[in-house]
Amino acid sequence: MSTNPRETRSLPVPEGLSGMRVDAALAKLLGLSRTVAANLSADGDVLVDGVTVGKSERLHEGAWLEVTLPEPAKPLVPKEELVEGMDILYFDDDLIAVHKPVGVVAHPTVGWEGPTVFGGLAAAGFRISTSGPPERKGIVQRLDVGTSGVMVVAASERGYRSLKNAFRERNVSKTYHALVQGLPDPIEGTVDGSIGRHPSAGWKFAVTDDGKRAITHYRLLEAFREASLLEISLETGRTHQIRVHMSALGHPCCGDPMYGSDPNLAQRLGLQRQWLHAVKVGFHHPGDGHWMEIEAPYPDDLADALGKLRQ
């Protein structure tokens, strides 16, 4: 049995909502999403004059509306556990830089039960800034779960303010290496394409007219018969930005079938995830302002794939 009490709201239907559908009216009146409002109706948690109503029924002015609200969301509590392979690259009183392995997220999210950077640092005894939402204390940047590399976490309140502002104002240098299929033409360039939800597959992203502006710079480091190693720097930090932009160029990251890579090539290279690694981050130190750069070496799986191409 749930220990979370469910609140009930009772009120007359105001004139402005007369004639409106139940789900739309609840969204407007109580700030619920249409989906949540529809689910409440389907579960019998919406009564009008004591009678349960469906989401599409119309309200009339003066009717008595009674709604049993959903249970309050459970707080996301980081699980403190050591994270295998998460090396500490640098730390001082203001910040901690880690080598985030693949399969690890920055902080707890709904539905995620795996390891987190936050939980790993806490388990290792590091002090983390208390600034930020409870489940994201100290987190000033994120890397996708399938991307490895250097990631910075604030250790002090000063560190959090300085680094959070630096990432927000784009005063941080972020450098990635990506192994992509084929050879881009030109071998050095910029992709300036807005990124939003894919129009027909909402679980991934795409270059869209109505998305958020995203800018990616790339240059060739090494060319192979089937693939190219690129150095990539970002002006923006959109979800899946590099993967989306490289796919839009026709050169998806190797090992990234979500964005169109060749599974046969990935198999030959022994890749179980996209070949994408955050190799370096640069920023002004929160304490004395000096410019510092922190680098993360390739993990074994990416180094092995590169070695196969160089044979």
Phi and psi in degrees as a GROMACS rama.xvg file:
@    title "Ramachandran Plot"
@    xaxis  label "Phi"
@    yaxis  label "Psi"
@TYPE xy
-70.1367  142.473  SER-2
-94.8496  -3.68921  THR-3
-86.4385  118.472  ASN-4
-69.7751  143.076  PRO-5
-100.755  123.149  ARG-6
-78.466  143.051  GLU-7
-115.281  131.62  THR-8
-109.562  131.189  ARG-9
-126.994  129.162  SER-10
-165.173  155.909  LEU-11
-76.3317  150.645  PRO-12
-72.2432  119.689  VAL-13
-72.77  162.034  PRO-14
-56.876  -38.4945  GLU-15
-66.6771  -17.2193  GLY-16
-104.188  1.48226  LEU-17
-62.3644  131.418  SER-18
87.545  -4.95003  GLY-19
-86.4448  149.096  MET-20
-61.4379  151.359  ARG-21
-57.7489  -48.5063  VAL-22
-64.6867  -39.9807  ASP-23
-67.8174  -40.0705  ALA-24
-65.3599  -42.61  ALA-25
-64.6909  -38.7161  LEU-26
-60.9567  -41.6774  ALA-27
-75.2879  -39.1386  LYS-28
-80.2269  -39.0886  LEU-29
-113.818  -1.37642  LEU-30
75.3577  19.9951  GLY-31
-85.2249  158.813  LEU-32
-75.2133  156.901  SER-33
-60.2708  -36.0667  ARG-34
-64.8105  -45.9385  THR-35
-62.6246  -43.6927  VAL-36
-60.8516  -41.8533  ALA-37
-64.4554  -40.0453  ALA-38
-65.7804  -38.893  ASN-39
-61.5903  -42.6749  LEU-40
-62.5014  -44.4961  SER-41
-63.9951  -29.9048  ALA-42
-87.6496  2.15529  ASP-43
78.5098  21.6944  GLY-44
-96.2137  8.74583  ASP-45
-123.097  120.183  VAL-46
-118.673  140.369  LEU-47
-123.559  117.857  VAL-48
52.7915  39.4257  ASP-49
82.3481  3.77202  GLY-50
-117.912  133.831  VAL-51
-65.4964  144.109  THR-52
-130.364  153.691  VAL-53
-85.1674  169.375  GLY-54
-66.0922  -26.6222  LYS-55
-95.5648  -2.04064  SER-56
-70.9607  154.396  GLU-57
-98.1029  141.756  ARG-58
-90.7535  155.792  LEU-59
-129.788  149.304  HIS-60
-57.409  136.002  GLU-61
88.3465  -13.1255  GLY-62
-64.7937  150.7  ALA-63
-92.1798  118.919  TRP-64
-103.242  129.436  LEU-65
-129.767  122.218  GLU-66
-127.44  126.446  VAL-67
-93.3068  112.895  THR-68
-73.5129  158.443  LEU-69
-63.308  161.351  PRO-70
-62.1304  143.978  GLU-71
-57.9953  142.236  PRO-72
-62.0942  137.115  ALA-73
-72.8489  136.308  LYS-74
-63.8987  142.962  PRO-75
-82.3933  113.965  LEU-76
-106.755  119.839  VAL-77
-61.7476  136.09  PRO-78
-87.7218  117.409  LYS-79
-80.5677  105.154  GLU-80
-149.617  141.282  GLU-81
-62.7749  139.435  LEU-82
-105.44  116.79  VAL-83
-63.7971  129.725  GLU-84
85.2882  -1.01914  GLY-85
-90.1639  94.7074  MET-86
-84.5394  149.597  ASP-87
-89.3157  118.982  ILE-88
-89.2733  -29.9588  LEU-89
-166.459  146.915  TYR-90
-156.479  149.658  PHE-91
-151.056  -163.987  ASP-92
-68.7681  -19.5604  ASP-93
-105.696  -24.2669  ASP-94
-154.456  160.158  LEU-95
-131.647  132.499  ILE-96
-114.484  126.998  ALA-97
-117.604  158.795  VAL-98
-96.8167  96.711  HIS-99
-74.5038  123.53  LYS-100
-78.0806  164.442  PRO-101
-66.3676  148.442  VAL-102
85.6308  10.7176  GLY-103
-124.375  135.391  VAL-104
-102.377  163.669  VAL-105
-67.6494  -42.5687  ALA-106
-151.93  165.917  HIS-107
-61.713  141.591  PRO-108
-136.079  162.289  THR-109
-60.2406  126.454  VAL-110
89.9216  -10.8331  GLY-111
-93.4308  126.12  TRP-112
-119.334  6.52885  GLU-113
-87.2738  -169.858  GLY-114
-71.8655  153.003  PRO-115
-130.766  153.537  THR-116
-61.6213  -45.4897  VAL-117
-56.0119  -51.135  PHE-118
-64.9314  -36.3392  GLY-119
-65.9846  -41.3394  GLY-120
-67.744  -41.6744  LEU-121
-62.0617  -42.4142  ALA-122
-65.333  -29.8212  ALA-123
-82.6679  -2.38098  ALA-124
90.7012  12.6634  GLY-125
-80.5019  141.107  PHE-126
-78.8343  132.11  ARG-127
-120.191  143.257  ILE-128
-52.81  143.23  SER-129
-88.6004  -1.10765  THR-130
-75.2554  150.722  SER-131
99.9004  168.811  GLY-132
-56.4758  153.022  PRO-133
-52.4024  -40.342  PRO-134
-83.2562  -5.14897  GLU-135
-128.637  28.7001  ARG-136
-57.6174  129.289  LYS-137
79.7111  -9.0274  GLY-138
-81.0691  119.311  ILE-139
-114.248  -10.272  VAL-140
-154.973  166.012  GLN-141
-137.586  154.279  ARG-142
-122.419  144.439  LEU-143
-56.5194  152.031  ASP-144
-57.4808  -31.6259  VAL-145
-91.8553  7.5284  GLY-146
-113.826  131.917  THR-147
-99.5759  169.228  SER-148
132.25  -171.551  GLY-149
-74.3168  135.333  VAL-150
-141.576  136.897  MET-151
-105.271  137.653  VAL-152
-126.874  140.404  VAL-153
-79.7601  134.522  ALA-154
-100.003  -24.9305  ALA-155
-123.775  167.664  SER-156
-67.5947  -38.3947  GLU-157
-61.3628  -42.9913  ARG-158
-62.0602  -41.2908  GLY-159
-63.4361  -48.3056  TYR-160
-60.4626  -47.3099  ARG-161
-66.2749  -48.4178  SER-162
-72.2439  -39.6683  LEU-163
-60.3008  -43.0658  LYS-164
-67.1838  -38.4299  ASN-165
-63.3438  -43.16  ALA-166
-68.1533  -38.6034  PHE-167
-65.7205  -41.4555  ARG-168
-86.7409  3.39789  GLU-169
61.8435  37.7055  ARG-170
-98.1754  29.599  ASN-171
-123.224  139.503  VAL-172
-95.2373  120.048  SER-173
-119.212  118.679  LYS-174
-119.332  130.94  THR-175
-122.113  156.627  TYR-176
-115.51  136.327  HIS-177
-135.207  135.391  ALA-178
-98.1731  114.268  LEU-179
-115.438  158.094  VAL-180
-74.6669  142.172  GLN-181
72.8744  -164.742  GLY-182
-126.19  114.186  LEU-183
-62.4964  145.631  PRO-184
-132.031  109.533  ASP-185
-75.1601  167.408  PRO-186
-81.165  -5.19318  ILE-187
-142.355  132.226  GLU-188
-174.562  -172.061  GLY-189
-131.805  136.008  THR-190
-107.356  119.469  VAL-191
-119.606  91.9796  ASP-192
-144.165  127.605  GLY-193
-64.9131  143.158  SER-194
-118.376  131.607  ILE-195
-145.86  -175.777  GLY-196
-62.0837  140.928  ARG-197
-61.9465  132.444  HIS-198
-61.7533  -26.5145  PRO-199
-119.922  -3.1344  SER-200
-141.299  86.3457  ALA-201
-65.024  -9.56318  GLY-202
-84.1084  -3.13299  TRP-203
-134.669  -179.856  LYS-204
-118.491  166.765  PHE-205
-156.99  164.999  ALA-206
-75.2604  119.756  VAL-207
-133.427  157.116  THR-208
-68.5738  -31.9051  ASP-209
-103.761  16.0913  ASP-210
-84.0023  -172.304  GLY-211
-90.1115  140.059  LYS-212
-60.5436  136.726  ARG-213
-139.211  134.89  ALA-214
-128.611  124.933  ILE-215
-127.118  128.367  THR-216
-106.769  140.25  HIS-217
-140.183  155.523  TYR-218
-149.999  148.023  ARG-219
-73.3872  131.712  LEU-220
-102.636  -39.5108  LEU-221
-158.605  134.848  GLU-222
-111.271  139.899  ALA-223
-125.177  177.254  PHE-224
-64.6636  -38.7522  ARG-225
-112  -8.3909  GLU-226
-153.121  169.262  ALA-227
-136.594  138.486  SER-228
-93.8468  121.98  LEU-229
-114.55  147.731  LEU-230
-98.6973  129.086  GLU-231
-127.384  134.123  ILE-232
-123.32  146.655  SER-233
-114.451  137.241  LEU-234
-91.0765  -24.915  GLU-235
-125.612  174.399  THR-236
-134.942  59.1993  GLY-237
-78.593  154.716  ARG-238
-59.3797  128.325  THR-239
60.3839  25.7474  HIS-240
-55.7411  -52.1234  GLN-241
-63.7706  -43.6768  ILE-242
-62.2931  -42.3312  ARG-243
-67.8179  -47.2475  VAL-244
-66.5016  -40.4233  HIS-245
-66.3136  -38.5375  MET-246
-63.6116  -39.8573  SER-247
-64.7305  -28.3054  ALA-248
-78.2036  -9.76364  LEU-249
88.9674  14.9849  GLY-250
-133.268  70.4446  HIS-251
-64.3373  157.206  PRO-252
-62.3454  137.274  CYS-253
-60.2325  140.051  CYS-254
78.3622  19.8701  GLY-255
-124.083  72.4691  ASP-256
-63.1886  -24.5287  PRO-257
-57.745  -32.9439  MET-258
-113.278  25.8535  TYR-259
97.6507  16.3038  GLY-260
-76.5124  162.656  SER-261
-83.188  114.955  ASP-262
-64.5212  -26.4777  PRO-263
-68.4471  -39.7101  ASN-264
-65.7984  -42.613  LEU-265
-59.195  -40.5267  ALA-266
-64.9438  -41.9376  GLN-267
-64.4669  -30.979  ARG-268
-89.889  -5.6633  LEU-269
72.998  27.0661  GLY-270
-89.7152  132.709  LEU-271
-108.505  1.08358  GLN-272
-157.271  174.368  ARG-273
-66.7039  142.235  GLN-274
-82.6062  90.5908  TRP-275
-150.588  127.388  LEU-276
-142.989  131.53  HIS-277
-82.2747  101.177  ALA-278
-86.0557  -26.8803  VAL-279
-156.466  142.312  LYS-280
-132.831  137.737  VAL-281
-127.315  142.794  GLY-282
-164.792  165.879  PHE-283
-83.564  129.259  HIS-284
-62.3051  135.554  HIS-285
-59.9895  -23.8959  PRO-286
-80.464  -71.3245  GLY-287
-104.624  -1.24628  ASP-288
83.8606  0.871735  GLY-289
-69.3305  148.665  HIS-290
-77.551  130.697  TRP-291
-134.403  150.03  MET-292
-129.574  138.545  GLU-293
-124.367  132.257  ILE-294
-117.793  151.42  GLU-295
-124.709  127.249  ALA-296
-69.9312  163.429  PRO-297
-64.302  137.177  TYR-298
-71.2059  166.12  PRO-299
-57.9428  -41.5026  ASP-300
-65.7011  -37.2628  ASP-301
-73.9869  -40.0885  LEU-302
-63.2169  -39.9055  ALA-303
-64.625  -41.317  ASP-304
-63.077  -41.5733  ALA-305
-65.5915  -38.6109  LEU-306
-61.8096  -36.9575  GLY-307
-64.1603  -37.2125  LYS-308
-71.123  -28.3556  LEU-309
-84.4011  -9.1128  ARG-310
